[in-house]
Amino acid sequence: MIQEIYIIDDDESSILVFRELFKNDLEYKFISVTSDKIDVALKNIPSMIIINEDAIEVNVVSLCKRIRNDEDNTITPIIVVSSDSDKEHRIKILQESVEYYIKKPVNVQYLYYTIKNLSRLLTINRRISPLTGLPGNVQIHAELKKRISNKESFSVLYLDLDNFKAYNDVYGFLNGDEIIKFTADTILKCVHEHIPNDSFVGHIGGDDFIAIIPTLNCEEICKSIIAYFDLNVIKFFTEKDAEKGYIEVANRKGIIEQFALTSISIGVVEADVGRFSNILEIGEVGAQVKHLAKSVMGSSYSIDRRKNK
């Protein structure tokens, strides 16, 4: 994936330095923009913005503030390179959520690895769900592999929502996102209330979640998640639909179908020491047991308690 990095300076003196420094790193593309054309950079949502303070005519603090206030660039990393050594000046810049302030004269190797390492951190952060803030599949797989490798006993909860597509069809994707965030918060709350240490909650994608618990006894956690979810999910429905207990959706043929209100299903795999040799085996059993849970109307859980032979 190409990393587009915008260099902000008014005399375009910096761009050649960066292009030479990264000439062997083909995944980086450096683009020079003058400070009065900052909108060009913001519109393209760059991977990173580097400001050469000595080569701009505008106030650098105001420029950083403008970048941070842009809705699409609230998390775009900013590096300011400057010869100004005044401590208060540096603090004012960093207060605008600027990641790095690099003082001139610049050590080119320091600059090179600062950009490389910040890019690496961005890549890692992209593995986190932007909607829920929970770890994604890379971290989920690593967590499962670690526990198997360490010969730990643990349980894996596979959770997803029932009739969620019908909800999206009626209420729209934005409201659907709110239920996804509520589900993530519910799982985190209930898991951490019961076992605050060494538990892991991840977002597989869509309405699919996972929790890894350092115990083979997690029935109370399942009950807690279901109780809290069912009590509070009602607020995402209109009063009329909540009273009916179902929503109506037209299928592809235009026929109205009734779907129960959104519920949560939990399939639990008890992974005692030695039962599984890899994460694929856990996933296969998890799919089976979650299917059992989803075959029951409303929120429910099902636990696979088969032991290692």
Disulfide bonds with the S-S distance in Angstrom:
none
